[in-house]
């Protein structure tokens, strides 16, 4: 059985992180690229948001007896397969999971334009994810 209290606590964390990143939604690429403190705050917060989303997905998957995902990105595919999230949201979260790997493992220099684009256009995807998970909890 899905632990609603745990999931709701994680959703509250996600909402807090979204609010924190909204403070940076007007940053320009040039400003972002020059300010290592802003880079650290934004990138680490994005990492935590993606990990919270994956953790929530993992709990739902495990507690519901769904197939075991092979990667962070695959956790979101399982939710899509079970019609918990839409295809569009799955595609966005899959990209975010891959982006998390770049942040964590420092595979490459992180492009400021990508980060600023996420801040300006993609934070709402986390809100959509939160809403989808709340809908699941209502059905359980």
Backbone as a ProteinNet text record, in pm:
[ID]
protein_1_A
[PRIMARY]
XXXXXXXXXXXXXXXXXXXXXXXXXXXXXXXXXXXXXXXXXXXXXXXXXXXXXXXXXXXXXXXXXXXXXXXXXXXXXXXXXXXXXXXXXXXXXXXXXXXXXXXXXXXXXXXXXXXXXXXXXXXXXXXXXXXXXXXXXXXX
[TERTIARY]
83.4	0	88.1	51.4	127.2	116.5	230.7	237.2	204.6	76.7	31.7	104.7	128.8	193.1	334.4	406.4	541.4	538	447.4	436.4	398.3	303.6	262.3	377.1	457.5	572.7	672.4	693.9	784.3	726.3	594.9	531.7	545	538.4	557.7	700.6	797.1	936.2	947.5	884.2	888.4	830.9	719.5	657	749.2	816.2	911.1	1024.4	1077.4	1185.3	1138.4	1017.4	963.2	958.6	908.6	902.5	1039.8	1137.4	1273.3	1328.8	1304.6	1357.8	1283.9	1158.9	1084.6	1153.4	1228.3	1303	1408.6	1447.3	1552	1495.7	1364	1303	1329.8	1374.6	1402.7	1550.9	1633.4	1777.8	1807.9	1902.5	1946.9	2064.2	2085.9	2192.6	2328.4	2354.2	2484.2	2504.3	2398.7	2408	2433.2	2357.5	2369.2	2510.5	2561.3	2692	2806.5	2788.7	2893.8	2886.9	2774.9	2752.5	2752.1	2865	2876	2780.4	2746.8	2653.6	2513.6	2471	2340.3	2341.2	2449.8	2460	2445.9	2516.8	2514.6	2375.6	2312.6	2179	2079.8	2078.8	1980.3	2004.2	2126.8	2155.8	2129.9	2170.9	2147.5	1998.7	1926.7	1782.2	1711.5	1751.2	1694	1723.4	1844.9	1881.1	1790	1771.1	1686.4	1541.8	1494	1356.4	1339.1	1432.4	1424.9	1433.9	1520.6	1535.1	1410.4	1347.5	1222.1	1115.2	1106.1	1008	1033.3	1158.5	1193.5	1166.8	1193.8	1169.9	1020.7	940.3	794.9	750.9	800.9	766.7	807.9	927	977	888.2	844.1	754.6	622.9	566.9	439.7	458.7	565.7	594.5	611.1	692.2	719.2	594	525.1	406.7	291.1	290.8	182.4	217.6	341.1	382.1	404.4	435.4	464.3	603.7	635.3	766.6	877.3	991.3	1105	1173.5	1184.5	1254.3	1403.9	1467.3	1610.6	1694.6	1634.3	1706.2	1613.2	1671.2	1588.3	1482.1	1523.9	1430.4	1321.1	1357	1261.4	1152.6	1181	1076	957.1	986.5	879	807.9	881.6	818.7	717.9	750.9	657.1	529.5	545.3	425.9	343.4	410.2	338.7	267.5	335.5	274.9	150.4	149.9	36.2	-64.4	-46.4	-136.8	-148.3	-39	-33.7	7.3	94.7	132.4	109.3	95.8	72	202	187.8	306.1	392.6	329	403.9	483.5	421	490.7	601.1	575.6	678.9	802.2	782.1	894.3	974.7	905.2	973.8	1052.5	989.9	1057.1	1172.2	1157.9	1266.5	1389.1	1366.1	1475.2	1535.9	1449.5	1498.8	1586.1	1545.2	1623.9	1761.9	1766.2	1896.1	1979.4	1911.3	1978.2	2035	1963	2011.4	2143.7	2155.2	2280.1	2396.8	2369.5	2473.8	2517.3	2420.4	2451.6	2533.3	2486.1	2547.8	2686.2	2698	2822.5	2915.5	2869.7	2948.2	3007.8	2919.5	2962.9	3012.3	2955.3	2984.5	2958.4	3011.9	2981	2833.4	2767.7	2623.8	2599.1	2521.4	2491.1	2393.6	2435.5	2351.1	2218.8	2219.8	2095.2	1993.1	2040.1	1949	1888.5	1972	1923.2	1823.7	1857.3	1767.2	1637.3	1647	1526.2	1437.2	1497.8	1421.1	1352.2	1425.6	1368.3	1250.9	1260.6	1156.1	1038.3	1064	958.8	916.8	1004.3	978.2	944.9	948.5	915	771.4	684.6	544.6	528.2	625.4	618.4	623.3	694.8	699.7	565.1	497.8	363	266.8	276.2	190.6	216.3	340.9	375.8	311.5	324.8	265.6	114.7	48.2	-96.5	-131.4	-51.6	-76.4	-62.5	36.4	56.7	-55.6	-100.5	-213.7	-337.6	-359.4	-472.4	-462.5	-341.7	-321.1	-355.7	-311.4	-337.6	-486.5	-559.7	-705.8	-774.3	-716.4	-778.2	-742.2	-636.5	-589.9	-665.8
-118.2	0	124.7	222.5	346.7	425.9	472.1	551.4	696.8	731.8	865.9	976.4	955.4	1059	1086.5	980.7	996	1071.1	1029.8	1094.7	1241.3	1270.1	1409.3	1493.9	1435.9	1508.3	1540.1	1443.5	1465.6	1568.8	1566.6	1666.9	1806.6	1815.8	1945.3	1995.1	1904.2	1941.7	1992.3	1920.3	1959.4	2100	2125.7	2258.4	2366.9	2337	2432.8	2462.2	2358.7	2377.1	2458.5	2431.9	2508.6	2656.5	2685.7	2823.9	2888.7	2813.8	2866.8	2898	2811.4	2836.5	2947.8	2970.8	3081	3214.9	3223.2	3345.5	3375	3272	3286.9	3287.5	3290.6	3275.6	3393.1	3505.6	3621.6	3640.4	3545.9	3557.9	3547.6	3626.2	3623	3527.2	3474.1	3376.8	3434.9	3558.8	3620.5	3631.5	3671.3	3680.6	3543	3446.5	3310.2	3256.2	3275.5	3221	3281.2	3402.9	3470.4	3443.7	3394.8	3386	3240.5	3195	3055	3020.5	3117.1	3088.7	3060.1	3139.9	3115.6	2981.5	2952.6	2824.2	2708.8	2716.2	2608.8	2590.9	2703	2696.9	2636.9	2687.7	2644.2	2499	2464.1	2327.4	2225.8	2255.6	2161.5	2149.6	2259.6	2254.4	2175.3	2195.3	2114.9	1966.9	1936.1	1797.1	1738.9	1814.1	1765.2	1747.1	1837.1	1826.4	1699.9	1674.7	1556	1430.1	1431.3	1314.8	1291.6	1398.5	1383.3	1321.9	1369.3	1314.2	1166.1	1129.7	989	905.4	961.9	889.8	863.9	963	945.8	835.9	843.2	741.7	602.9	592.4	462.9	405.4	490.6	443.5	391.9	467	425	295.1	286.3	166.4	45.1	59.9	-51.2	-93.9	4.1	-26.9	-80.6	-50.7	-97	-224.9	-271.2	-394.6	-379.8	-259	-237.2	-291.3	-297.7	-349.1	-260.6	-321.3	-250.4	-166.8	-35.3	48.9	23.9	46.1	22.6	148.1	264.4	391.4	495.4	610.9	723	755.5	766.3	801.3	695.9	571.6	462.1	465.2	527.5	536.8	615.6	717.9	798.3	725	639	558.4	461.6	404.3	313.9	390.3	511.1	590.3	620.8	646.7	669	542.1	428.3	300.6	270.2	313.9	289.4	403.8	495.2	607.8	701.1	711.3	802.9	941.7	947	1073.8	1063.2	1179.1	1183.2	1157.7	1130.6	1109.7	1235.6	1350.3	1475.1	1499	1472.5	1490	1385.6	1264.5	1161.1	1205.6	1258	1300.7	1410.1	1506	1613.8	1559.2	1471.1	1417.2	1325.1	1253.6	1168.6	1254.8	1367.6	1459.8	1516.8	1549.4	1602.8	1499.4	1373.2	1267.7	1256.8	1266.8	1262.7	1386.4	1498.9	1622.9	1611.8	1547.6	1524.5	1449.3	1351.6	1276.1	1365	1459.7	1553.1	1638.4	1686.6	1768	1686.8	1569.1	1488.1	1439.5	1388.9	1324.8	1418.6	1543	1645	1592.6	1529.7	1475.8	1584.2	1701.2	1808.5	1939.9	2046.5	2178.8	2203.4	2251.9	2274.2	2407.4	2402.4	2519.1	2610.4	2733.7	2831.9	2855.3	2848.4	2868.1	2759.5	2637.2	2527.8	2552	2588.3	2611.8	2726.7	2835.9	2951.4	2915.3	2835	2787.8	2704.9	2618.2	2538.9	2631.7	2729.5	2822.3	2900.1	2935.6	3017.5	2935.7	2812.2	2737.7	2606.7	2545.1	2406.5	2382.2	2483.7	2460.6	2412.7	2455	2412.8	2262.3	2197.8	2052.2	1982.8	2040.7	1983.6	2000.9	2111.7	2133.3	2030.4	2005.8	1905.2	1766.4	1735.8	1607.2	1596.4	1701	1703.5	1679.3	1745.5	1729.1	1586	1526.6	1388.4	1292.4	1315.6	1228.3	1246.6	1367.6	1391.3	1317.9	1319.6	1247.5	1096.8	1044.1	901	873.5	959.9	938.2	942.4	1023.4	1031.1	901.2	830.1	705.3	585.7	598.3	482.6	472.9
0	0	0	-79	-92.1	38.6	86.8	209.6	174.5	188	149.3	225.2	353.6	434.1	381.9	351.4	296.2	163.2	77	-54.9	-38.9	48.2	68.6	125.2	211.2	265.2	152.3	64.7	-48.3	-146.3	-164.5	-250.8	-190.6	-58.3	8	-14.6	-6.9	-36.8	-180.3	-272	-413.1	-431.1	-365.8	-376.3	-320.6	-211.4	-154	-252.9	-316.7	-413.7	-534.3	-579.3	-692	-654.8	-534.9	-488.7	-481.9	-435.4	-426.7	-564.7	-660.5	-795.5	-867.2	-830.1	-891.9	-865.7	-755.7	-725.6	-832.9	-907.1	-1008.7	-1151.3	-1163.7	-1296.3	-1389.5	-1336.8	-1423.1	-1451.3	-1407.7	-1430.3	-1580	-1622.9	-1762.5	-1775.3	-1894.2	-1918	-1879.2	-1917.8	-1887.2	-1736	-1663.3	-1517.3	-1457.1	-1505.8	-1453.8	-1475.9	-1592.9	-1629.3	-1548.5	-1499.8	-1424	-1273.4	-1224	-1079.1	-1032.8	-980.1	-939.3	-825.7	-741	-630.8	-684.8	-778.9	-841.3	-913.4	-984.1	-1053.7	-954.4	-845	-746.6	-686.7	-650.6	-590.5	-689.2	-809.4	-909.3	-949.5	-980.6	-1026.2	-916.2	-795.1	-684.6	-654.4	-659.1	-634.1	-743.6	-868.2	-976.9	-955	-916	-888.2	-779.8	-671.6	-561.7	-607.5	-691.8	-741.6	-824.3	-912.8	-998	-913.3	-813.8	-726.6	-641.8	-594.9	-520	-610.5	-733.2	-827.4	-852.1	-873.2	-896.1	-771.4	-655.2	-530	-510	-536.6	-528.4	-624.5	-746.5	-846.8	-798.8	-742.8	-695.7	-585.2	-495.2	-388.3	-445.4	-537.4	-597.8	-674.5	-750.5	-830.2	-740.2	-638.2	-547.2	-471.2	-415	-334	-417.1	-545.9	-633.3	-708.2	-694.3	-760.6	-910	-954.8	-1096.4	-1128.4	-1257.4	-1297.2	-1240.1	-1218.4	-1159.5	-1267.4	-1245.2	-1343.5	-1341.6	-1456.1	-1469.5	-1446.6	-1463.9	-1451.2	-1389.9	-1356.3	-1310.1	-1414.9	-1538.2	-1645.3	-1659.9	-1639.3	-1654.1	-1547.2	-1431.5	-1329.5	-1384.6	-1461.2	-1517.7	-1630.8	-1701.2	-1805.7	-1744.9	-1630.9	-1562.9	-1526	-1473.5	-1439.7	-1564.4	-1675.3	-1801.5	-1845.9	-1838.5	-1878.1	-1796.2	-1671.1	-1581.8	-1583.8	-1679.7	-1702.3	-1581.7	-1506.9	-1393.5	-1441.3	-1541.5	-1602.9	-1753.1	-1815.9	-1960.1	-2036.1	-2164	-2247.6	-2251.4	-2265	-2268.5	-2141.1	-2027.1	-1900.1	-1884.5	-1929.3	-1926.1	-2004.5	-2124.2	-2208.1	-2137.6	-2076.4	-2004.6	-1885.6	-1806.6	-1687.9	-1725	-1834.9	-1882.4	-1916.1	-1982.3	-2014.3	-1886.4	-1790.5	-1663.2	-1591.5	-1596.8	-1531.5	-1596.1	-1725.6	-1795.2	-1761.4	-1750.6	-1713.5	-1572.2	-1483.1	-1346.6	-1348.9	-1436.4	-1446.3	-1488.4	-1575.2	-1617.5	-1498.6	-1421.7	-1303.9	-1203.5	-1170.3	-1064.7	-1104.9	-1224.4	-1266.5	-1342.8	-1361.6	-1430.2	-1560.6	-1640.2	-1767.9	-1861.2	-1847.9	-1939.9	-1867.6	-1921.6	-1867.9	-1891.2	-1788.7	-1798.8	-1868.1	-1972.1	-2054	-1979.8	-1957.5	-1889.1	-1959.7	-2091.7	-2166.5	-2135.1	-2117.2	-2083.2	-1945.5	-1850.4	-1714.2	-1711.9	-1774.5	-1776.8	-1848.4	-1952.3	-2020.6	-1929.4	-1849.3	-1753.5	-1653.6	-1603.9	-1506.4	-1564	-1691.2	-1752.7	-1805.2	-1851.3	-1921.2	-1856.3	-1778.1	-1740.4	-1593.6	-1509.9	-1368.6	-1352.7	-1443.3	-1435.1	-1455.9	-1520.3	-1536.2	-1400.6	-1306.8	-1172.6	-1102.3	-1129.1	-1073.8	-1132.2	-1262.7	-1327.5	-1268.5	-1241.8	-1180.5	-1042.6	-965.1	-830.6	-839.2	-931.6	-948.2	-988.9	-1076.3	-1119.2	-1001.3	-917.3	-801.6	-701.6	-679.5	-589.3	-640.7	-771.3	-829.4	-802.8	-808	-778.3	-632.7	-544.6	-401.5	-371	-444.7	-425.5	-465.6	-563.1	-612.2	-526.1	-449	-370.7	-240.1
[MASK]
++++++++++++++++++++++++++++++++++++++++++++++++++++++++++++++++++++++++++++++++++++++++++++++++++++++++++++++++++++++++++++++++++++++++++++

